[in-house]
């Protein structure tokens, strides 16, 4: 399979989005593992923490 730079960028973006939109740590680990193999570490992997902020002002 031939993957060009544009394909690689799309795959990396999709993996980062998927990792950012799940709370399943096993799933995140799998996405992060593939990103690491591709040579890109995501923000979630580098700081070790995930934050979920509720921006609603109706408290």
Backbone torsions as a table, in degrees:
resi	resn	phi	psi	omega
1	UNK	NA	129.6	177.5
2	UNK	-99.1	121.5	178.4
3	UNK	-116.9	120.1	178.7
4	UNK	-87.4	177.5	-176.7
5	UNK	-62.0	-36.5	178.8
6	UNK	-66.4	-42.5	177.0
7	UNK	-60.8	-44.4	-179.5
8	UNK	-62.1	-41.6	179.1
9	UNK	-63.8	-39.8	179.0
10	UNK	-66.5	-42.5	178.7
11	UNK	-62.9	-45.0	178.9
12	UNK	-61.0	-43.7	179.9
13	UNK	-63.7	-41.7	179.8
14	UNK	-65.3	-41.3	178.9
15	UNK	-65.6	-41.8	178.3
16	UNK	-64.3	-41.9	178.8
17	UNK	-65.1	-42.3	179.1
18	UNK	-63.2	-43.0	179.6
19	UNK	-65.9	-34.9	-179.1
20	UNK	-75.3	-18.9	-174.6
21	UNK	-110.3	25.6	176.3
22	UNK	-135.0	155.5	175.4
23	UNK	-111.5	2.0	179.2
24	UNK	-81.9	109.4	-174.6
25	UNK	-64.9	-30.9	177.0
26	UNK	-65.9	-41.4	177.4
27	UNK	-63.2	-44.9	178.7
28	UNK	-59.8	-43.9	179.9
29	UNK	-59.0	-42.2	179.9
30	UNK	-64.2	-44.8	178.2
31	UNK	-62.6	-44.2	-179.1
32	UNK	-64.2	-36.3	178.9
33	UNK	-62.3	-44.0	179.0
34	UNK	-67.1	-41.6	178.1
35	UNK	-60.9	-40.2	179.5
36	UNK	-64.3	-40.9	178.3
37	UNK	-63.7	-31.1	178.9
38	UNK	-82.3	-5.1	177.3
39	UNK	90.7	12.8	-179.9
40	UNK	-124.9	124.0	174.6
41	UNK	-99.5	136.8	-179.8
42	UNK	-86.7	167.9	-179.1
43	UNK	-61.6	-39.0	-179.3
44	UNK	-62.5	-34.2	-178.3
45	UNK	-77.8	-34.9	-174.4
46	UNK	-74.7	-33.1	-178.8
47	UNK	-97.8	-17.1	176.4
48	UNK	79.0	0.2	-179.3
49	UNK	-126.8	149.6	173.8
50	UNK	-123.3	135.1	-179.2
51	UNK	-116.5	140.9	175.8
52	UNK	-125.7	101.0	-178.0
53	UNK	-94.5	137.3	174.7
54	UNK	-98.6	110.1	-176.3
55	UNK	-86.6	3.9	-177.4
56	UNK	-68.4	142.1	179.6
57	UNK	-100.5	6.6	179.1
58	UNK	-92.4	76.3	-176.9
59	UNK	-101.3	NA	NA
